[in-house]
Each structure stands twice: as C-alpha cells, then as structure tokens.
Amino acid sequence: MRQAVQTDGVQGGSGRFFRLDPAALPVRHGDRSDAFILDRDRAVVRRTLRGLVATLDVPVKAYRGVAARMFTEGEEGNLRVVVELLHRDPALNLQLLVADEPAEAAADWIAWGRILKLPLLFVEQDGTVTYPAGNPGGLFGCTTATRRGGTPFRGRRSRFARRRKAGTYKTLERIAVDEIIAPE
C-alpha cells in the first residue's frame, strides 16, 4: 500500500509563494536532483554533490529546530518570511514555507514545531539563531512528568523476591593460634 504524499505548489492564501502543509505528512518537494521527503521521524534528502546525486536519510531529531527568517526583498522593500528546518549543516536545511504574510507564516511555524516536536527558533538578520521570548529553552509544549515517589508499595518486596528465602548471616568464630617456629 502506498503512502499519500503531498507535492509542492502554491496553495490557498494570497500571501503565499510556497507552502508545505504540516497536517499532510509525509510531504515531498523538489525535482529529481534536489528534493526531499519529510515525515514525522525522518527526512530523506536528495542533493547533487559534484555531479553525483546523493540520498541522505536524516532523522528529524538531528535538526536544531523550526526556524523563522524575515527579510526585505527588492527595491520596494517587500517583506518575505521563510520557515525552514534548521540543521547544523546548511546544505541540509529544508524550506517549508515562503510567504509575505507574517501572520500566516507564524501559524505554520508553530504547527511545524508541534508536529515535529522541535524547538521554535528565530534567525536574525546577521544570522544568529535565538529562541522566542515565550519559548524558554526552545522546547515547545514539552513538560516533564512528575515522579511517582509517594506510592505505598515502595518498601515492599516484589512477587519474585518474596519467593526467595531471605539470606542469613552467620558470625565467624575467630580462632586464636600461636605461631609455631621450628627450632634451630
């Protein structure tokens, strides 16, 4: 059975130039030489390196996070927003959205962070990567579980340990002996 794969293209909304839908995973973008397929667990990236086509299987956890980059373009100063998966190797960055409406881009940016369980990041004009103010530590919606330390069964022995007899401890008797030395 084949999986449903969404291909690239302009979808609804006047301010979008390119958009991959986060709710329709797995998604595919690109042509034969430079393409990627993104799923919840992995990204299969196909790049052309020195004339050879290389296919890389990259786990999603290897990405630093979902980054939003804003910049102005052209002489008119048009605002452009790019949402991408940010990797330590710039050749493995994957563009998820290119738009000129920041509100639409922000909704997709948050949706990609939730679905892929990656931190949300900002890329500043000078290229530095920062976390949003309301997103401390870069984790989105992740809370730690409380420990179950207050259970009444904590001091009891398990079913298997109850089958065994408890060991006994015998005190060792100490025998005092004088040293015998052979006569000369």
Biotite code that builds the C-alpha atoms (Angstrom):
import biotite.structure as struc

atoms = struc.array([
    struc.Atom([0.000, 0.000, 0.000], chain_id="A", res_id=1, res_name="MET", atom_name="CA", element="C"),
    struc.Atom([1.422, 3.386, -0.965], chain_id="A", res_id=2, res_name="ARG", atom_name="CA", element="C"),
    struc.Atom([1.513, 6.363, 1.351], chain_id="A", res_id=3, res_name="GLN", atom_name="CA", element="C"),
    struc.Atom([-0.220, 9.583, 0.431], chain_id="A", res_id=4, res_name="ALA", atom_name="CA", element="C"),
    struc.Atom([2.419, 12.177, -0.402], chain_id="A", res_id=5, res_name="VAL", atom_name="CA", element="C"),
    struc.Atom([1.720, 15.854, -0.868], chain_id="A", res_id=6, res_name="GLN", atom_name="CA", element="C"),
    struc.Atom([3.737, 17.570, -3.555], chain_id="A", res_id=7, res_name="THR", atom_name="CA", element="C"),
    struc.Atom([4.854, 21.170, -3.626], chain_id="A", res_id=8, res_name="ASP", atom_name="CA", element="C"),
    struc.Atom([2.932, 24.037, -5.124], chain_id="A", res_id=9, res_name="GLY", atom_name="CA", element="C"),
    struc.Atom([1.134, 27.224, -4.221], chain_id="A", res_id=10, res_name="VAL", atom_name="CA", element="C"),
    struc.Atom([-1.879, 26.522, -2.052], chain_id="A", res_id=11, res_name="GLN", atom_name="CA", element="C"),
    struc.Atom([-4.661, 28.835, -0.842], chain_id="A", res_id=12, res_name="GLY", atom_name="CA", element="C"),
    struc.Atom([-3.965, 32.296, 0.500], chain_id="A", res_id=13, res_name="GLY", atom_name="CA", element="C"),
    struc.Atom([-2.838, 35.341, -1.422], chain_id="A", res_id=14, res_name="SER", atom_name="CA", element="C"),
    struc.Atom([0.388, 35.890, 0.503], chain_id="A", res_id=15, res_name="GLY", atom_name="CA", element="C"),
    struc.Atom([1.971, 32.502, -0.108], chain_id="A", res_id=16, res_name="ARG", atom_name="CA", element="C"),
    struc.Atom([4.641, 31.775, -2.658], chain_id="A", res_id=17, res_name="PHE", atom_name="CA", element="C"),
    struc.Atom([5.401, 28.254, -1.449], chain_id="A", res_id=18, res_name="PHE", atom_name="CA", element="C"),
    struc.Atom([3.852, 26.143, 1.298], chain_id="A", res_id=19, res_name="ARG", atom_name="CA", element="C"),
    struc.Atom([4.039, 22.575, 2.535], chain_id="A", res_id=20, res_name="LEU", atom_name="CA", element="C"),
    struc.Atom([1.099, 21.579, 4.721], chain_id="A", res_id=21, res_name="ASP", atom_name="CA", element="C"),
    struc.Atom([2.164, 20.352, 8.178], chain_id="A", res_id=22, res_name="PRO", atom_name="CA", element="C"),
    struc.Atom([-1.041, 18.338, 8.587], chain_id="A", res_id=23, res_name="ALA", atom_name="CA", element="C"),
    struc.Atom([-0.437, 16.290, 5.412], chain_id="A", res_id=24, res_name="ALA", atom_name="CA", element="C"),
    struc.Atom([2.698, 14.349, 6.283], chain_id="A", res_id=25, res_name="LEU", atom_name="CA", element="C"),
    struc.Atom([4.656, 12.900, 4.530], chain_id="A", res_id=26, res_name="PRO", atom_name="CA", element="C"),
    struc.Atom([5.366, 15.847, 2.219], chain_id="A", res_id=27, res_name="VAL", atom_name="CA", element="C"),
    struc.Atom([7.585, 15.948, -0.862], chain_id="A", res_id=28, res_name="ARG", atom_name="CA", element="C"),
    struc.Atom([9.264, 18.899, -2.521], chain_id="A", res_id=29, res_name="HIS", atom_name="CA", element="C"),
    struc.Atom([11.677, 19.327, -5.393], chain_id="A", res_id=30, res_name="GLY", atom_name="CA", element="C"),
    struc.Atom([12.752, 17.679, -8.609], chain_id="A", res_id=31, res_name="ASP", atom_name="CA", element="C"),
    struc.Atom([14.854, 14.559, -9.234], chain_id="A", res_id=32, res_name="ARG", atom_name="CA", element="C"),
    struc.Atom([18.263, 16.028, -8.364], chain_id="A", res_id=33, res_name="SER", atom_name="CA", element="C"),
    struc.Atom([17.413, 18.322, -5.419], chain_id="A", res_id=34, res_name="ASP", atom_name="CA", element="C"),
    struc.Atom([14.411, 17.059, -3.449], chain_id="A", res_id=35, res_name="ALA", atom_name="CA", element="C"),
    struc.Atom([13.302, 15.921, -0.020], chain_id="A", res_id=36, res_name="PHE", atom_name="CA", element="C"),
    struc.Atom([10.568, 13.841, 1.568], chain_id="A", res_id=37, res_name="ILE", atom_name="CA", element="C"),
    struc.Atom([9.706, 14.813, 5.137], chain_id="A", res_id=38, res_name="LEU", atom_name="CA", element="C"),
    struc.Atom([7.938, 12.585, 7.632], chain_id="A", res_id=39, res_name="ASP", atom_name="CA", element="C"),
    struc.Atom([7.462, 12.834, 11.415], chain_id="A", res_id=40, res_name="ARG", atom_name="CA", element="C"),
    struc.Atom([10.541, 10.702, 12.084], chain_id="A", res_id=41, res_name="ASP", atom_name="CA", element="C"),
    struc.Atom([12.917, 11.312, 9.194], chain_id="A", res_id=42, res_name="ARG", atom_name="CA", element="C"),
    struc.Atom([13.781, 13.406, 6.189], chain_id="A", res_id=43, res_name="ALA", atom_name="CA", element="C"),
    struc.Atom([15.084, 11.780, 3.024], chain_id="A", res_id=44, res_name="VAL", atom_name="CA", element="C"),
    struc.Atom([17.161, 14.465, 1.310], chain_id="A", res_id=45, res_name="VAL", atom_name="CA", element="C"),
    struc.Atom([18.424, 14.094, -2.263], chain_id="A", res_id=46, res_name="ARG", atom_name="CA", element="C"),
    struc.Atom([21.167, 16.552, -3.253], chain_id="A", res_id=47, res_name="ARG", atom_name="CA", element="C"),
    struc.Atom([23.521, 16.861, -6.207], chain_id="A", res_id=48, res_name="THR", atom_name="CA", element="C"),
    struc.Atom([27.119, 16.938, -4.997], chain_id="A", res_id=49, res_name="LEU", atom_name="CA", element="C"),
    struc.Atom([29.821, 17.421, -7.657], chain_id="A", res_id=50, res_name="ARG", atom_name="CA", element="C"),
    struc.Atom([27.675, 15.839, -10.343], chain_id="A", res_id=51, res_name="GLY", atom_name="CA", element="C"),
    struc.Atom([26.596, 12.847, -8.237], chain_id="A", res_id=52, res_name="LEU", atom_name="CA", element="C"),
    struc.Atom([23.138, 12.501, -6.720], chain_id="A", res_id=53, res_name="VAL", atom_name="CA", element="C"),
    struc.Atom([23.418, 11.652, -3.007], chain_id="A", res_id=54, res_name="ALA", atom_name="CA", element="C"),
    struc.Atom([20.450, 10.471, -0.944], chain_id="A", res_id=55, res_name="THR", atom_name="CA", element="C"),
    struc.Atom([20.696, 11.127, 2.803], chain_id="A", res_id=56, res_name="LEU", atom_name="CA", element="C"),
    struc.Atom([18.346, 9.710, 5.428], chain_id="A", res_id=57, res_name="ASP", atom_name="CA", element="C"),
    struc.Atom([18.374, 12.266, 8.258], chain_id="A", res_id=58, res_name="VAL", atom_name="CA", element="C"),
    struc.Atom([16.383, 11.755, 11.481], chain_id="A", res_id=59, res_name="PRO", atom_name="CA", element="C"),
    struc.Atom([14.163, 14.722, 12.376], chain_id="A", res_id=60, res_name="VAL", atom_name="CA", element="C"),
    struc.Atom([15.790, 14.878, 15.838], chain_id="A", res_id=61, res_name="LYS", atom_name="CA", element="C"),
    struc.Atom([19.090, 15.791, 14.115], chain_id="A", res_id=62, res_name="ALA", atom_name="CA", element="C"),
    struc.Atom([17.593, 19.171, 13.152], chain_id="A", res_id=63, res_name="TYR", atom_name="CA", element="C"),
    struc.Atom([18.107, 22.087, 15.530], chain_id="A", res_id=64, res_name="ARG", atom_name="CA", element="C"),
    struc.Atom([14.520, 23.276, 15.203], chain_id="A", res_id=65, res_name="GLY", atom_name="CA", element="C"),
    struc.Atom([11.920, 25.001, 13.054], chain_id="A", res_id=66, res_name="VAL", atom_name="CA", element="C"),
    struc.Atom([13.311, 28.427, 12.183], chain_id="A", res_id=67, res_name="ALA", atom_name="CA", element="C"),
    struc.Atom([11.546, 31.573, 11.011], chain_id="A", res_id=68, res_name="ALA", atom_name="CA", element="C"),
    struc.Atom([13.576, 34.067, 8.983], chain_id="A", res_id=69, res_name="ARG", atom_name="CA", element="C"),
    struc.Atom([12.254, 37.505, 7.967], chain_id="A", res_id=70, res_name="MET", atom_name="CA", element="C"),
    struc.Atom([13.898, 39.806, 5.446], chain_id="A", res_id=71, res_name="PHE", atom_name="CA", element="C"),
    struc.Atom([13.038, 42.546, 2.983], chain_id="A", res_id=72, res_name="THR", atom_name="CA", element="C"),
    struc.Atom([13.393, 41.914, -0.707], chain_id="A", res_id=73, res_name="GLU", atom_name="CA", element="C"),
    struc.Atom([13.717, 44.175, -3.710], chain_id="A", res_id=74, res_name="GLY", atom_name="CA", element="C"),
    struc.Atom([13.768, 47.938, -4.020], chain_id="A", res_id=75, res_name="GLU", atom_name="CA", element="C"),
    struc.Atom([10.169, 48.220, -2.813], chain_id="A", res_id=76, res_name="GLU", atom_name="CA", element="C"),
    struc.Atom([11.099, 46.596, 0.497], chain_id="A", res_id=77, res_name="GLY", atom_name="CA", element="C"),
    struc.Atom([8.658, 43.678, 0.282], chain_id="A", res_id=78, res_name="ASN", atom_name="CA", element="C"),
    struc.Atom([8.625, 41.639, 3.480], chain_id="A", res_id=79, res_name="LEU", atom_name="CA", element="C"),
    struc.Atom([9.376, 37.945, 2.992], chain_id="A", res_id=80, res_name="ARG", atom_name="CA", element="C"),
    struc.Atom([9.060, 35.208, 5.644], chain_id="A", res_id=81, res_name="VAL", atom_name="CA", element="C"),
    struc.Atom([10.790, 31.837, 5.309], chain_id="A", res_id=82, res_name="VAL", atom_name="CA", element="C"),
    struc.Atom([10.024, 28.911, 7.627], chain_id="A", res_id=83, res_name="VAL", atom_name="CA", element="C"),
    struc.Atom([12.574, 26.110, 7.439], chain_id="A", res_id=84, res_name="GLU", atom_name="CA", element="C"),
    struc.Atom([14.008, 23.134, 9.275], chain_id="A", res_id=85, res_name="LEU", atom_name="CA", element="C"),
    struc.Atom([17.386, 24.293, 10.529], chain_id="A", res_id=86, res_name="LEU", atom_name="CA", element="C"),
    struc.Atom([20.323, 21.858, 10.554], chain_id="A", res_id=87, res_name="HIS", atom_name="CA", element="C"),
    struc.Atom([23.920, 22.393, 11.638], chain_id="A", res_id=88, res_name="ARG", atom_name="CA", element="C"),
    struc.Atom([24.925, 21.664, 8.032], chain_id="A", res_id=89, res_name="ASP", atom_name="CA", element="C"),
    struc.Atom([23.377, 24.427, 5.871], chain_id="A", res_id=90, res_name="PRO", atom_name="CA", element="C"),
    struc.Atom([23.107, 22.017, 2.916], chain_id="A", res_id=91, res_name="ALA", atom_name="CA", element="C"),
    struc.Atom([20.512, 20.023, 4.877], chain_id="A", res_id=92, res_name="LEU", atom_name="CA", element="C"),
    struc.Atom([18.198, 22.970, 5.683], chain_id="A", res_id=93, res_name="ASN", atom_name="CA", element="C"),
    struc.Atom([14.695, 22.294, 4.333], chain_id="A", res_id=94, res_name="LEU", atom_name="CA", element="C"),
    struc.Atom([12.340, 25.136, 3.341], chain_id="A", res_id=95, res_name="GLN", atom_name="CA", element="C"),
    struc.Atom([8.763, 24.554, 4.470], chain_id="A", res_id=96, res_name="LEU", atom_name="CA", element="C"),
    struc.Atom([7.135, 27.909, 3.689], chain_id="A", res_id=97, res_name="LEU", atom_name="CA", element="C"),
    struc.Atom([7.905, 31.127, 1.816], chain_id="A", res_id=98, res_name="VAL", atom_name="CA", element="C"),
    struc.Atom([5.301, 33.877, 2.273], chain_id="A", res_id=99, res_name="ALA", atom_name="CA", element="C"),
    struc.Atom([4.825, 37.616, 2.532], chain_id="A", res_id=100, res_name="ASP", atom_name="CA", element="C"),
    struc.Atom([2.172, 37.477, 5.284], chain_id="A", res_id=101, res_name="GLU", atom_name="CA", element="C"),
    struc.Atom([3.788, 37.103, 8.747], chain_id="A", res_id=102, res_name="PRO", atom_name="CA", element="C"),
    struc.Atom([0.510, 36.029, 10.417], chain_id="A", res_id=103, res_name="ALA", atom_name="CA", element="C"),
    struc.Atom([0.041, 33.058, 8.091], chain_id="A", res_id=104, res_name="GLU", atom_name="CA", element="C"),
    struc.Atom([3.705, 32.140, 8.381], chain_id="A", res_id=105, res_name="ALA", atom_name="CA", element="C"),
    struc.Atom([3.547, 32.255, 12.197], chain_id="A", res_id=106, res_name="ALA", atom_name="CA", element="C"),
    struc.Atom([0.637, 29.805, 12.270], chain_id="A", res_id=107, res_name="ALA", atom_name="CA", element="C"),
    struc.Atom([2.513, 27.326, 10.084], chain_id="A", res_id=108, res_name="ASP", atom_name="CA", element="C"),
    struc.Atom([5.742, 27.878, 12.044], chain_id="A", res_id=109, res_name="TRP", atom_name="CA", element="C"),
    struc.Atom([4.008, 26.877, 15.294], chain_id="A", res_id=110, res_name="ILE", atom_name="CA", element="C"),
    struc.Atom([2.226, 23.940, 13.615], chain_id="A", res_id=111, res_name="ALA", atom_name="CA", element="C"),
    struc.Atom([5.503, 22.545, 12.230], chain_id="A", res_id=112, res_name="TRP", atom_name="CA", element="C"),
    struc.Atom([7.114, 22.855, 15.689], chain_id="A", res_id=113, res_name="GLY", atom_name="CA", element="C"),
    struc.Atom([4.268, 20.936, 17.327], chain_id="A", res_id=114, res_name="ARG", atom_name="CA", element="C"),
    struc.Atom([4.029, 18.190, 14.729], chain_id="A", res_id=115, res_name="ILE", atom_name="CA", element="C"),
    struc.Atom([7.768, 17.528, 14.501], chain_id="A", res_id=116, res_name="LEU", atom_name="CA", element="C"),
    struc.Atom([8.309, 18.134, 18.259], chain_id="A", res_id=117, res_name="LYS", atom_name="CA", element="C"),
    struc.Atom([11.185, 20.501, 17.583], chain_id="A", res_id=118, res_name="LEU", atom_name="CA", element="C"),
    struc.Atom([12.014, 23.850, 19.210], chain_id="A", res_id=119, res_name="PRO", atom_name="CA", element="C"),
    struc.Atom([10.960, 27.094, 17.565], chain_id="A", res_id=120, res_name="LEU", atom_name="CA", element="C"),
    struc.Atom([13.832, 29.352, 16.506], chain_id="A", res_id=121, res_name="LEU", atom_name="CA", element="C"),
    struc.Atom([14.362, 32.853, 15.092], chain_id="A", res_id=122, res_name="PHE", atom_name="CA", element="C"),
    struc.Atom([17.114, 33.590, 12.604], chain_id="A", res_id=123, res_name="VAL", atom_name="CA", element="C"),
    struc.Atom([18.160, 37.234, 12.915], chain_id="A", res_id=124, res_name="GLU", atom_name="CA", element="C"),
    struc.Atom([19.365, 39.441, 10.044], chain_id="A", res_id=125, res_name="GLN", atom_name="CA", element="C"),
    struc.Atom([23.007, 38.808, 10.978], chain_id="A", res_id=126, res_name="ASP", atom_name="CA", element="C"),
    struc.Atom([22.471, 35.011, 11.006], chain_id="A", res_id=127, res_name="GLY", atom_name="CA", element="C"),
    struc.Atom([22.366, 34.425, 14.761], chain_id="A", res_id=128, res_name="THR", atom_name="CA", element="C"),
    struc.Atom([19.830, 31.881, 15.974], chain_id="A", res_id=129, res_name="VAL", atom_name="CA", element="C"),
    struc.Atom([17.723, 32.768, 19.027], chain_id="A", res_id=130, res_name="THR", atom_name="CA", element="C"),
    struc.Atom([14.716, 31.348, 20.849], chain_id="A", res_id=131, res_name="TYR", atom_name="CA", element="C"),
    struc.Atom([11.434, 33.276, 21.063], chain_id="A", res_id=132, res_name="PRO", atom_name="CA", element="C"),
    struc.Atom([10.752, 35.080, 24.354], chain_id="A", res_id=133, res_name="ALA", atom_name="CA", element="C"),
    struc.Atom([7.730, 32.926, 25.256], chain_id="A", res_id=134, res_name="GLY", atom_name="CA", element="C"),
    struc.Atom([9.561, 29.706, 24.415], chain_id="A", res_id=135, res_name="ASN", atom_name="CA", element="C"),
    struc.Atom([12.235, 29.269, 27.112], chain_id="A", res_id=136, res_name="PRO", atom_name="CA", element="C"),
    struc.Atom([14.831, 26.669, 26.304], chain_id="A", res_id=137, res_name="GLY", atom_name="CA", element="C"),
    struc.Atom([13.397, 26.248, 22.852], chain_id="A", res_id=138, res_name="GLY", atom_name="CA", element="C"),
    struc.Atom([11.072, 23.410, 23.772], chain_id="A", res_id=139, res_name="LEU", atom_name="CA", element="C"),
    struc.Atom([7.541, 23.795, 22.534], chain_id="A", res_id=140, res_name="PHE", atom_name="CA", element="C"),
    struc.Atom([4.796, 22.360, 24.706], chain_id="A", res_id=141, res_name="GLY", atom_name="CA", element="C"),
    struc.Atom([7.050, 19.835, 26.473], chain_id="A", res_id=142, res_name="CYS", atom_name="CA", element="C"),
    struc.Atom([6.656, 19.429, 30.207], chain_id="A", res_id=143, res_name="THR", atom_name="CA", element="C"),
    struc.Atom([8.417, 16.980, 32.462], chain_id="A", res_id=144, res_name="THR", atom_name="CA", element="C"),
    struc.Atom([6.443, 14.188, 34.105], chain_id="A", res_id=145, res_name="ALA", atom_name="CA", element="C"),
    struc.Atom([6.273, 14.068, 37.888], chain_id="A", res_id=146, res_name="THR", atom_name="CA", element="C"),
    struc.Atom([7.902, 11.135, 39.621], chain_id="A", res_id=147, res_name="ARG", atom_name="CA", element="C"),
    struc.Atom([5.830, 8.524, 41.410], chain_id="A", res_id=148, res_name="ARG", atom_name="CA", element="C"),
    struc.Atom([7.754, 8.586, 44.666], chain_id="A", res_id=149, res_name="GLY", atom_name="CA", element="C"),
    struc.Atom([4.765, 8.563, 47.037], chain_id="A", res_id=150, res_name="GLY", atom_name="CA", element="C"),
    struc.Atom([3.462, 5.054, 46.375], chain_id="A", res_id=151, res_name="THR", atom_name="CA", element="C"),
    struc.Atom([2.503, 2.902, 49.406], chain_id="A", res_id=152, res_name="PRO", atom_name="CA", element="C"),
    struc.Atom([4.182, -0.176, 47.860], chain_id="A", res_id=153, res_name="PHE", atom_name="CA", element="C"),
    struc.Atom([7.653, 1.320, 47.721], chain_id="A", res_id=154, res_name="ARG", atom_name="CA", element="C"),
    struc.Atom([9.070, -0.557, 50.737], chain_id="A", res_id=155, res_name="GLY", atom_name="CA", element="C"),
    struc.Atom([7.572, -3.957, 49.889], chain_id="A", res_id=156, res_name="ARG", atom_name="CA", element="C"),
    struc.Atom([9.314, -6.806, 48.152], chain_id="A", res_id=157, res_name="ARG", atom_name="CA", element="C"),
    struc.Atom([8.252, -7.826, 44.668], chain_id="A", res_id=158, res_name="SER", atom_name="CA", element="C"),
    struc.Atom([6.461, -11.067, 43.856], chain_id="A", res_id=159, res_name="ARG", atom_name="CA", element="C"),
    struc.Atom([9.684, -12.709, 42.717], chain_id="A", res_id=160, res_name="PHE", atom_name="CA", element="C"),
    struc.Atom([11.696, -11.504, 45.673], chain_id="A", res_id=161, res_name="ALA", atom_name="CA", element="C"),
    struc.Atom([9.097, -12.917, 48.095], chain_id="A", res_id=162, res_name="ARG", atom_name="CA", element="C"),
    struc.Atom([9.604, -16.430, 46.713], chain_id="A", res_id=163, res_name="ARG", atom_name="CA", element="C"),
    struc.Atom([13.217, -16.471, 47.746], chain_id="A", res_id=164, res_name="ARG", atom_name="CA", element="C"),
    struc.Atom([14.242, -17.002, 51.304], chain_id="A", res_id=165, res_name="LYS", atom_name="CA", element="C"),
    struc.Atom([15.958, -14.142, 52.952], chain_id="A", res_id=166, res_name="ALA", atom_name="CA", element="C"),
    struc.Atom([19.630, -14.835, 53.473], chain_id="A", res_id=167, res_name="GLY", atom_name="CA", element="C"),
    struc.Atom([21.096, -15.427, 56.919], chain_id="A", res_id=168, res_name="THR", atom_name="CA", element="C"),
    struc.Atom([24.273, -14.069, 58.335], chain_id="A", res_id=169, res_name="TYR", atom_name="CA", element="C"),
    struc.Atom([26.494, -16.246, 60.474], chain_id="A", res_id=170, res_name="LYS", atom_name="CA", element="C"),
    struc.Atom([29.116, -14.720, 62.648], chain_id="A", res_id=171, res_name="THR", atom_name="CA", element="C"),
    struc.Atom([32.522, -16.224, 62.073], chain_id="A", res_id=172, res_name="LEU", atom_name="CA", element="C"),
    struc.Atom([34.357, -17.623, 65.031], chain_id="A", res_id=173, res_name="GLU", atom_name="CA", element="C"),
    struc.Atom([37.814, -16.381, 65.422], chain_id="A", res_id=174, res_name="ARG", atom_name="CA", element="C"),
    struc.Atom([40.390, -18.923, 66.378], chain_id="A", res_id=175, res_name="ILE", atom_name="CA", element="C"),
    struc.Atom([43.486, -17.640, 68.103], chain_id="A", res_id=176, res_name="ALA", atom_name="CA", element="C"),
    struc.Atom([46.591, -19.680, 67.280], chain_id="A", res_id=177, res_name="VAL", atom_name="CA", element="C"),
    struc.Atom([50.154, -19.153, 68.349], chain_id="A", res_id=178, res_name="ASP", atom_name="CA", element="C"),
    struc.Atom([52.770, -19.294, 65.668], chain_id="A", res_id=179, res_name="GLU", atom_name="CA", element="C"),
    struc.Atom([54.974, -22.353, 65.686], chain_id="A", res_id=180, res_name="ILE", atom_name="CA", element="C"),
    struc.Atom([58.522, -21.757, 64.712], chain_id="A", res_id=181, res_name="ILE", atom_name="CA", element="C"),
    struc.Atom([60.913, -24.635, 64.053], chain_id="A", res_id=182, res_name="ALA", atom_name="CA", element="C"),
    struc.Atom([63.889, -24.882, 66.410], chain_id="A", res_id=183, res_name="PRO", atom_name="CA", element="C"),
    struc.Atom([67.286, -24.066, 65.123], chain_id="A", res_id=184, res_name="GLU", atom_name="CA", element="C"),
])
